[in-house]
Amino acid sequence: MSLGDDHQSSGGYGGTGQTRTRLPDGEGDGYGTPRRGGRSSSRSLVTVVGVVVLLIAAIAFANRGGDDSASSDDPAADKPKAAATAPSGTRPVQSGFAHDDQGAQSAAANYAVALGSADMFDKARRQGIIDTVYAPDVAASRREALDGAYSSAEFLANIGLDKNGKAPSGQTFVSRVIPVGTKVTSSSADKATVEVWYTSLFGLSGNNSTNPVTESWYTTTYQLTWTNNDWKVIDFQQKDGPVPVGRDQRASTADDMTKAVEEYGGFTYAR
């Protein structure tokens, strides 16, 4: 089972979902092209460049974070640490979305990420995801069905995992969903149907892998209900695509793929 952000809202609340951009005021032609200025424009450009340089420096300083006392001689100081993406240092919220179209899209995108993650192959973590994602009145039946699927020895063997859902020694199991866009197709006060278009990475990275990591594209339609002050899944359907034309890029080596998976933390908050 693999599951997986930018859309216009349709329906009863939450606005249009469109992004508006305010352009600079000033004179120009009918197409919004500003008139050429004189020498004052050059002075303004120098000022803007100076401000941008200072801003970049300030951002770099602010993002340094942590304790600067670590010595460059410490091997651990330069070693990337694999972790779920959380720039603030605080784990992003897993639920508690706004009661509008935007909130429904955010819920669907984030639930897709959770349901398509490698955590679904760990029984304890899977239970937590199911309880978070599904409405209480359907969670129990979903738990039973998903436990059966993810515990199937045949299924696990087909994807190269052992009976406990673990990868063979020297290999890394990859299961990630990356939402590309979302769309509300219908909504009311307490119901919403949201489509999530996404790409997924799935497989085993490692020199001896017989199931290398591959890329796939899907669209999953989620039926959501508003319950206990949050959006929850009551059902979903998945279909292939839309699939973009692949570029002529050479596939990375098993070592490069493993390194990337270990060093780049997966997103836990998609939208």
NUPAMI-835991 format. One record per residue: x, y, z of N, C-alpha, C in turn. Coordinates in steps of 0.001 Angstrom, whole numbers, padded with zeros to 6 digits, always signed. Example, Ala and Ser with C-alpha at 12.3 -4.5 7.8 and 13.67 -1.06 7.14 Angstrom:
<atoms>
+013190-005690+007800+012300-004500+007800+013200-003300+007800;+012850-002250+007080+013670-001060+007140+012900+000030+007870;
</atoms>
This chain:
<atoms>
+000853-001183+000000+000000+000000+000000+000880+001219+000000;+000704+002097-000947+001469+003317-000952+000524+004475-001139;+000723+005448-000319-000190+006558-000356+000563+007890-000433;+000024+009016-000517+000773+010182-000507+000286+011407-000020;+000058+019132-003503-000340+019944-002415-000666+021196-003091;-001211+021832-003893-001440+023181-004215-002669+023260-005051;-003736+023691-004558-004934+023618-005359-005917+024696-005012;-006805+024797-005931-007906+025693-005668-008979+024947-004926;-009560+025615-003966-010636+025002-003222-011911+025107-004007;-012808+024149-003776-014092+024231-004423-015145+024074-003379;-015953+024796-003067-017012+024437-002174-017070+025316-001001;-017978+025210-000292-018697+025959+000667-017930+026802+001632;-016624+026657+001769-015953+027477+002754-014490+027499+002431;-013755+028435+003084-012309+028430+002974-011756+029253+001831;-012556+029927+001040-012037+030787+000001-011690+030026-001262;-011014+030714-002178-010726+030128-003483-009462+029316-003489;-008574+029515-002541-007338+028758-002529-006305+029301-003503;-006605+030470-004178-005679+031030-005131-004694+031947-004425;-003474+032001-004956-002451+032879-004404-002423+034167-005200;-002512+035297-004508-002476+036587-005188-001118+037229-004966;-000578+037838-006020+000718+038483-005924+000551+039968-006154;+001011+040768-005211+000933+042224-005364+002180+042693-006078;+002001+043383-007212+003118+043906-007972+003488+045295-007449;+004748+045708-007647+005163+047038-007176+004374+048129-007864;+004027+049167-007106+003335+050319-007678+004331+051134-008505;+003830+051858-009467+004714+052711-010242+004235+052828-011671;+004905+053678-012422+004512+053905-013801+004992+052775-014679;+004314+052570-015762+004738+051527-016692+003803+051496-017876;+004087+050593-018808+003222+050488-019985+002048+049592-019678;+001259+049295-020663+000036+048524-020478+000276+047096-020056;+001516+046616-020202+001822+045236-019859+002532+045125-018521;+002576+046216-017771+003179+046178-016455+004688+046345-016482;+005251+046747-017645+006698+046918-017724+007064+048298-017211;+007906+048403-016189+008239+049718-015640+009069+050540-016613;+008926+051889-016517+009742+052763-017345+011176+052744-016854;+012085+052980-017785+013489+053061-017404+013714+054334-016609;+014438+054208-015544+014747+055379-014740+016085+055959-015125;+016419+057060-014516+017702+057693-014773+018747+057186-013811;+019646+058061-013371+020743+057678-012495+020233+057223-011141;+019035+057730-010740+018489+057336-009439+018209+055842-009414;+017884+055230-010618+017636+053796-010668+018890+053034-010290;+020051+053511-010784+021294+052823-010475+021577+052861-008988;+021332+054046-008383+021555+054159-006943+020609+053233-006191;+019367+053138-006659+018388+052259-006012+018816+050806-006121;+019363+050432-007298+019789+049055-007501+020903+048686-006527;+021882+049624-006349+022982+049375-005421+022445+049190-004017;+021464+050033-003649+020875+049929-002312+020198+048589-002114;+019408+048157-003133+018695+046882-003046+019677+045735-002910;+020755+045755-003724+021753+044682-003653+022377+044624-002279;+022670+045795-001715+023255+045837-000374+022331+045236+000664;+021030+045565+000559+020058+045033+001507+019950+043525+001374;+019918+043017+000130+019817+041579-000103+021011+040852+000502;+022235+041400+000298+023439+040776+000856+023347+040698+002365;+022918+041801+002997+022787+041808+004453+021734+040811+004919;+020627+040713+004145+019560+039791+004515+020040+038347+004450;+020771+038003+003387+021298+036648+003257+022234+036323+004416;+023079+037294+004774+024008+037076+005887+023255+036863+007194;+022183+037657+007390+021401+037528+008625+020713+036176+008699;+020158+035728+007556+019486+034428+007529+020475+033303+007814;+021663+033401+007203+022681+032370+007434+023069+032314+008900;+023217+033497+009518+023578+033528+010938+022474+032938+011799;+021226+033296+011477+020090+032826+012282+019914+031324+012162;+020258+030775+010994+020054+029350+010769+021205+028481+011260;+022247+029104+011790+023371+028303+012263+022939+027373+013377;+022206+027920+014336+021613+027109+015402+022623+026262+016134;+022145+025647+017230+022936+024677+017966+024094+025300+018693;+025006+024466+019184+026148+024878+019964+027338+025018+019049;+027930+026210+018988+029067+026452+018116+030370+025947+018706;+030310+025347+019877+031526+024926+020542+032120+023657+019950;+031384+022959+019073+031891+021723+018485+033110+022022+017639;+034170+021292+017835+035415+021507+017120+035345+020874+015744;+036017+021491+014762+036050+020928+013415+036849+019637+013385;+037604+019375+014454+038370+018133+014523+037511+016949+014930;+036294+017229+015373+035397+016164+015816+034739+015525+014602;+034996+014251+014318+034423+013599+013119+032907+013665+013101;+032277+013606+014280+030818+013595+014332+030231+014934+013934;+031047+015993+014014+030531+017333+013719+030147+017477+012259;+030841+016772+011364+030589+016899+009933+029707+015794+009387;+029301+014849+010216+028511+013717+009739+027029+014062+009742;+026368+014018+008572+024930+014333+008529+024139+013350+009374;+023093+013851+010013+022244+012993+010825+020892+012824+010157;+020488+011583+009973+019195+011317+009355+018095+011633+010341;+017146+012446+009928+016031+012800+010807+014904+013338+009964;+013694+013152+010433+012550+013734+009734+012700+015240+009723;+012314+015869+008627+012498+017300+008472+011666+018080+009491;+012346+018847+010312+011689+019679+011328+012599+020859+011616;+012613+021900+010751+013545+023008+010896+013509+023679+012253;+012342+023717+012891+012227+024402+014173+012800+023587+015311;+013060+022313+015056+013514+021450+016131+012351+020788+016841;+011135+021240+016531+009937+020653+017116+009240+019812+016067;+008834+018604+016441+008166+017734+015477+006896+018400+014967;+006718+018489+013634+005524+019142+013080+004246+018453+013532;+003154+019213+013513+001883+018653+013944+001467+017520+013016;+000804+016528+013571+000339+015397+012795-001169+015467+012551;-001844+016312+013287-003285+016481+013122-003649+017858+013649;-004945+018157+013655-005391+019464+014118-005431+020468+012988;-006126+020126+011898-006162+020975+010717-007376+021904+010730;-007252+023004+009988-008316+024009+009963-009600+023448+009365;-010732+023970+009851-012044+023497+009405-012467+024261+008153;-011726+024061+007071-012044+024686+005783-011384+023870+004676;-011532+024334+003437-010969+023594+002308-009449+023478+002400;-008806+024562+002814-007357+024529+002952-006938+023475+003975;-007641+023430+005093-007328+022449+006122-007544+021028+005641;-008592+020822+004848-008863+019487+004314-007748+019045+003368;-007252+019963+002546-006153+019630+001645-004878+019322+002429;-004609+020107+003461-003432+019858+004291-003528+018499+004966;-004712+018180+005483-004910+016892+006150-004661+015749+005176;-005265+015826+003989-005122+014749+003006-003659+014568+002594;-002953+015671+002342-001552+015581+001918-000685+014956+003006;-000890+015382+004244-000070+014864+005335-000422+013427+005691;-001688+013091+005599-002072+011707+005857-001506+010787+004776;-001429+011283+003548-000846+010485+002467+000624+010196+002750;+001331+011194+003249+002742+011014+003587+002901+009948+004670;+002052+010029+005694+002136+009065+006800+001780+007652+006341;+000703+007532+005569+000244+006214+005132+001188+005574+004120;+002005+006382+003458+002950+005850+002485+004357+005708+003026;+004534+005887+004325+005867+005865+004913+006300+004459+005312;+007591+004304+005553+008136+003032+006007+007632+002681+007400;+007130+003675+008140+006595+003412+009484+005394+002475+009442;+004727+002401+008311+003579+001508+008200+003987+000037+008274;+005266-000239+008105+005741-001614+008166+006189-002002+009574;+006072-001055+010504+006358-001325+011912+005027-001343+012653;+004707-002454+013304+003369-002628+013874+002989-001528+014853;+003874-001193+015788+003561-000181+016799+003334+001188+016163;+004192+001557+015234+004042+002861+014576+002810+002875+013674;+002526+001742+013066+001347+001654+012203+000068+001925+012996;-000004+001394+014214-001184+001622+015046-001384+003109+015323;-000281+003798+015604-000374+005233+015864-000836+006007+014649;-000341+005635+013470-000750+006312+012233-002233+006084+011972;-002679+004852+012136-004089+004527+011876-004996+005326+012813;-004634+005391+014085-005456+006123+015054-005477+007618+014776;-004397+008130+014186-004314+009560+013876-005058+009909+012601;-004959+009053+011594-005469+009353+010261-006955+009062+010103;-007402+007920+010616-008768+007474+010353-009765+007958+011409;-011008+008124+010963-012091+008465+011891-012280+007310+012877;-012624+007606+014124-012729+006563+015155-013637+005397+014763;-014724+005674+014047-015661+004597+013739-015196+003679+012612;-014108+004033+011918-013582+003144+010875-012171+002666+011199;-011550+003244+012218-010162+002908+012543-009985+001433+012874;-010931+000868+013641-010789-000529+014062-010776-001474+012871;-011709-001275+011938-011762-002162+010777-010549-001955+009882;-010081-000722+009746-008903-000448+008946-007667-001084+009579;-007609-001030+010901-006471-001607+011603-006369-003101+011313;-007489-003766+011367-007503-005213+011123-007062-005529+009695;-007592-004777+008744-007251-005020+007341-005783-004710+007057;-005296-003588+007591-003912-003201+007339-002926-004120+008051;-003275-004547+009257-002410-005494+009963-002264-006781+009161;-003368-007223+008581-003316-008432+007776-002440-008262+006558;-002556-007106+005908-001780-006854+004693-000296-006707+004992;+000027-005890+005987+001425-005616+006285+002108-006752+007040;+001352-007721+007524+001939-008866+008221+002017-010098+007323;+001536-009980+006098+001540-011109+005176+002976-011488+004813;+003339-012737+005128+004693-013204+004826+004972-013156+003331;+003964-013472+002526+004135-013455+001071+004393-012037+000567;+003587-011089+001074+003744-009694+000678+005128-009179+001063;+005537-009427+002308+006827-008943+002784+007976-009581+002000;+007850-010868+001712+008901-011547+000952+009009-010986-000462;+007884-010646-001050+007878-010111-002417+008617-008789-002530;+008609-008006-001448+009304-006714-001493+010667-006789-000820;+011056-007994-000403+012403-008188+000111+012592-007984+001595;+011506-007982+002375+011610-007781+003818+011381-009098+004553;+011863-009164+005809+011623-010373+006588+010239-010314+007214;+009881-011315+008019+008529-011399+008574+008197-010256+009529;+009237-009558+010006+009028-008420+010899+009070-007087+010167;+009129-007163+008835+009150-005938+008044+010501-005254+008016;+011564-005999+008284+012906-005435+008312+013663-005777+007032;+014542-004852+006620+015348-005072+005419+016519-005996+005737;+017026-006709+004735+018191-007576+004938+019400-006759+005378;+020342-007405+006023+021555-006733+006476+022273-006081+005297;+022692-004838+005493+023406-004129+004440+022519-003418+003445;+021193-003501+003632+020263-002821+002729+019348-001880+003516;+018807-000909+002828+017938+000090+003453+016581+000098+002756;+015536-000038+003525+014186-000033+002964+013709+001410+002795;+013184+001707+001620+012720+003060+001303+011247+003026+000927;+010443+003829+001610+009031+003994+001262+008644+005419+001622;+008580+006273+000622+008268+007690+000853+007268+008190-000185;+006402+009064+000271+005421+009728-000592+005738+011217-000605;+005767+011811-001804+006057+013238-001953+004896+013894-002697;+003976+014555-001986+002838+015198-002655+003282+016282-003631;+002638+016317-004783+002907+017324-005798+001786+018355-005847;+000559+017927-005555-000558+018858-005571-001801+018247-004958;-002740+019100-004559-004010+018647-003996-005155+019418-004633;-006336+018825-004588-007516+019481-005160-008760+019021-004417;-009574+019978-003988-010859+019650-003377-011881+019495-004490;-012508+018341-004578-013498+018110-005627-014923+018304-005131;-015120+018206-003821-016433+018519-003251-016255+018765-001764;-017141+019580-001187-017043+019862+000238-018361+020396+000769;-018555+020187+002045-019694+020745+002773-019179+021101+004153;-020071+021383+005075-019634+021807+006397-018739+020775+007071;-019105+019500+006969-018367+018472+007697-017853+017335+006821;-017875+017508+005501-017370+016486+004589-016502+017159+003521;-015519+016432+003055-014678+016940+001971-014075+015765+001209;-013986+015933-000100-013311+014951-000940-012105+015642-001552;-010936+015079-001298-009685+015718-001717-008844+014732-002518;-008356+015187-003669-007442+014378-004469-006012+014832-004186;-005126+013866-003982-003712+014151-003757-002910+013483-004867;-002212+014290-005630-001334+013782-006690+000078+013741-006131;+000745+012601-006281+002059+012481-005646+002942+011480-006379;+004227+011575-006073+005182+010586-006534+005673+009811-005322;+006050+008570-005525+006514+007764-004405+007820+007071-004749;+008635+006851-003722+009876+006088-003840+009695+004817-003027;+010019+003686-003635+009779+002425-002943+010782+001375-003389;+011363+000674-002411+012273-000411-002736+013373-000541-001709;+014374-001343-002045+015519-001590-001169+016782-001055-001831;+017515-000206-001115+018791+000279-001637+019909-000529-001005;+020899-000859-001784+022006-001679-001315+022573-002467-002472;+023819-002852-002363+024491-003517-003487+023851-004838-003891;+023268-005541-002946+022708-006861-003245+021184-006838-003384;+020621-005658-003523+019165-005544-003592+018624-006121-004900;+017569-006921-004768+016875-007437-005954+015610-006620-006230;+015339-005645-005350+014192-004740-005519+014665-003298-005380;+015391-002778-006366+015938-001415-006251+014846-000369-006112;+015222+000767-005560+014272+001858-005339+013779+002398-006672;+012468+002425-006847+011866+002929-008075+010912+004079-007770;+010601+004841-008798+009701+005989-008679+008373+005661-009359;+007272+006036-008707+005933+005823-009279+005096+007070-009042;+004019+007199-009841+003126+008356-009723+001690+007876-009523;+000983+008504-008583-000387+008119-008273-001223+009350-007914;-002530+009144-007949-003475+010110-007387-004403+009333-006463;-004489+009775-005218-005380+009134-004255-006478+010116-003874;-007707+009641-003918-008859+010461-003532-009278+010065-002119;-009271+011045-001224-009635+010807+000176-011017+011378+000476;-011843+010576+001132-013099+011081+001686-012832+011414+003156;-013024+012672+003503-012731+013137+004855-014009+013556+005570;-014000+013394+006883-015106+013866+007703-014555+014687+008854;-015322+015682+009276-014895+016531+010391-015416+015908+011689;-014488+015430+012502-014871+014781+013752-013855+015098+014831;-014325+015342+016030-013439+015692+017156-012510+016853+016807;-013081+017856+016133-012346+019068+015774-011137+018799+014869;-011282+017861+013955-010197+017567+013024-010744+016821+011815;-010006+016880+010705-010345+016109+009526-009799+014696+009672;-010626+013695+009371-010213+012303+009443-010665+011563+008188;-009914+010535+007820-010208+009739+006629-011283+008704+006941;-012265+008592+006036-013251+007524+006167-013136+006528+005007;-012520+006954+003904-012313+006037+002785-011370+006693+001782;-010827+005891+000854-009976+006437-000198-009931+005481-001377;-009583+006028-002540-009368+005241-003754-008084+005743-004410;-007311+004823-004966-006043+005182-005586-006033+004789-007059;-005412+005626-007891-005255+005310-009306-003866+005751-009770;-003408+005201-010882-002106+005557-011425-002141+006949-012049;-000973+007630-012001-000765+008889-012705-001425+010102-012076;-001344+011236-012797-000667+011459-014075+000851+011250-013961;+001432+010662-015015+002857+010335-015009+003589+011239-016004;+004566+012027-015551+005310+012894-016470+006285+012090-017323;+006739+012683-018403+007737+012041-019257+009065+012020-018517;+009700+010841-018455+010971+010731-017750+012107+011350-018536;+013036+011978-017821+014202+012565-018479+015284+011513-018646;+016238+011840-019502+017334+010916-019755+018388+011060-018667;+018060+010721-017445+019009+010803-016343+019486+009411-015965;+020776+009305-015695+021336+008022-015313+020939+007694-013873;+020508+006478-013637+020137+006071-012284+021361+006087-011379;+021159+006505-010128+022258+006553-009165+022664+005143-008753;+023858+005037-008241+024332+003742-007751+023608+003394-006463;+023683+002123-006076+023053+001682-004832+023635+002426-003642;+024949+002661-003654+025592+003371-002547+025106+004811-002461;+024984+005480-003616+024514+006873-003622+023076+006960-003124;+022244+006008-003531+020853+006024-003103+020752+005795-001596;+021505+004856-001073+021490+004582+000359+021952+005808+001144;+023003+006441+000661+023527+007629+001327+022489+008744+001346;+021796+008931+000219+020779+009986+000139+019637+009723+001116;+019190+008465+001175+018083+008117+002067+018469+008334+003524;+019707+008015+003853+020151+008148+005233+020402+009599+005627;+020795+010432+004667+021162+011806+004989+020034+012813+004815;+019069+012506+003943+017958+013432+003718+016729+012935+004465;+016366+013662+005519+015200+013260+006295+013917+013434+005504;+012993+012510+005666+011711+012609+004973+010825+013668+005603;+009965+014274+004819+009044+015288+005333+007921+014642+006119;+007603+015233+007248+006463+014751+008042+005305+015728+007949;+005552+016927+007387+004474+017900+007226+004497+018360+005785;+003511+017954+005017+003571+018119+003566+003011+019432+003042;+002092+020067+003754+001439+021260+003189+001050+022229+004288;
</atoms>
